[in-house]
Amino acid sequence: MRFVPSYCLRKGMTLAENLYGRSGTILLTKGTVLTSAYLKSILRLNFNGVYIDDDYSKDLEIVRLIDENLKVQAVQAVKNMFITAGDGYKVSESQQRQIQELVSSIIGDILKNEHAMINMIDIKVFDDYTYYHSVNVAVISIVMGVALDFDRHQLHDLCLGALLHDIGKVFIPKHILQKENDLNYEEIEEVRRHPIVGCEYLKKAFNLPNTVTAAIMDHHEKCDGSGYPEGRTGERISKFGKIVAVADVYDALTSDRPYRTALLPSDAIELVMGSAGTHFEASLVDTFLRRIAPYPIGTIVMLSNGYTGIVVENYVDFCLRPTVRVIKKDDRDCAPFLLDLVREENANITIVMVQ
C-alpha cells in the first residue's frame, strides 16, 4: 500500500485500510473502490489523504506503531479533555483514568516494535488537527524515548506531557489560532501564553508530576534562547521539553494548516536537521533521524539517474538512502528491479523529487 494525498486520488483506486471518521466510526472499509461520490466526501471531510493498493504497492506492508483503533480512542479522549478545559470545567477522574490507560496502551504498542522506524504518513482530519497532532506528537516522542533507553516510568510521563502539550490553546481565541494572515504583536503574545495557561489549568485540574508539566511548559523553548515563554537556553530546558519540541515541529510541518499546506516528510526533516544545535539539541535530532523515515515506504521518488521508483525499505542508520523498486526509466515503464541506495556502487545516485 502507499499514501496518496486527497488531491491526487482518482476514481477506481482501492482503499488499502479502513477510513475512520471523527467519532471513530468506519466511513469506508478496506478494499472499497473509490467512486466520484467517495472522492468528493473525502475532500469535503478534509482528509489529507488515504492509503491505497495498486500494482506498484500491493505487496508492501507498512508497520503501524500503534493500533488504529487505539489511535482513534486517544484522539477522542484528548478531544473530550480539551473541550472540558475550554468549557471551564475540571478534568473528571474518569477522564484522568482514561488518559492514563491510553498512555499505557500507546507505550505498550510502540514497545512491541521498538526498533521500527515511523514509516507512515498520518491520515489527519483538518478540522480536528489539534487532537490528531497531540497523539502524533506523543507517538513520535515515545519512539524517541525508547531509542534513548528511557524506562517505562519515564516513557509514561513523556507520553502524558506530549499528549497534553497544547491544552493551553483552548484558552486562546479561535480567530487567532485559525488566522490565515500574519499575526500582529498582541496576537503573537497571546499565542505564546498557551504553555503557561495550559500548565496553570493542569496543576489545578490534574495531579501531574513536575516532569510532565515541564514538558508542556518547555515545548516551545529553543536551545539558543529564542523560544518562549521564558527564553530558556541549553540545560535550563527540560529533557522532555526538548523531545516534545522536535516532535511538535515535525508533525506541525507535515500537517495542513490555515496559513500553508503540509510539507513532505523529507522537506520537514530537512528543516529539523537545519535547526540542530540552535533550536533543537543536536543529539536529539540525531535520535529523531534514526526513527523517522524521510521517504516512507510506498513513496514514489524520482532519482538523479532518470529512474522513478517506489520506496520499499528504509534503514535506521541511513535514513536518506532507502531501497527503491524502480518502475520507470525516463518516464517510460520498465521491468521492475531493486536499487539499494546504501550500496557503495550507488553512492552517486540521489533522490531528487517526491511524486
C-alpha positions, 0 to 999 in steps of 0.5 A: 500500500502507499499514501496518496494525498486527497488531491491526487486520488482518482476514481477506481483506486482501492482503499488499502485500510479502513477510513475512520471518521471523527467519532471513530466510526468506519466511513469506508472499509478496506478494499472499497473502490473509490467512486466520484461520490467517495472522492468528493466526501473525502475532500469535503471531510478534509482528509489529507489523504488515504492509503491505497493498493495498486500494482506498484504497492500491493505487496508492501506492508507498512508497520503501524506503531500503534493500533488504529483503533487505539489511535482513534480512542486517544484522539477522542479522549484528548478531544473530550479533555480539551473541550472540558478545559475550554468549557471551564470545567475540571478534568473528571477522574474518569477522564484522568483514568482514561488518559492514563490507560491510553498512555499505557496502551500507546507505550505498550504498542510502540514497545512491541516494535521498538526498533521500527522506524515511523514509516507512515504518513498520518491520515489527519482530519483538518478540522480536528488537527489539534487532537490528531497532532497531540497523539502524533506528537506523543507517538513520535516522542515515545519512539524517541524515548525508547531509542534513548533507553528511557524506562517505562516510568519515564516513557509514561510521563513523556507520553502524558506531557506530549499528549497534553502539550497544547491544552493551553490553546483552548484558552486562546481565541479561535480567530487567532489560532485559525488566522490565515494572515500574519499575526500582529504583536498582541496576537503573537503574545497571546499565542505564546501564553498557551504553555503557561495557561495550559500548565496553570489549568493542569496543576489545578485540574490534574495531579501531574508530576513536575516532569510532565508539566515541564514538558508542556511548559518547555515545548516551545523553548529553543536551545539558543534562547529564542523560544518562549515563554521564558527564553530558556537556553541549553540545560535550563530546558527540560529533557522532555521539553526538548523531545516534545519540541522536535516532535511538535515541529515535525508533525506541525510541518507535515500537517495542513494548516490555515496559513500553508499546506503540509510539507513532505516528510523529507522537506520537514526533516530537512528543516529539523536537521537545519535547526540542530544545535540552535533550536533543537539539541543536536543529539536529539535530532540525531535520535529523531533521524534514526526513527523517522523515515524521510521517504516512507515506504510506498513513496514514489521518488524520482532519482538523479539517474532518470529512474522513478521508483517506489520506496520499499525499505528504509534503514535506521542508520541511513535514513536518506538512502532507502531501497527503491523498486524502480518502475520507470526509466525516463518516464517510460515503464520498465521491468521492475528491479531493486536499487539499494541506495546504501550500496557503495556502487550507488553512492552517486545516485540521489533522490531528487523529487517526491511524486 
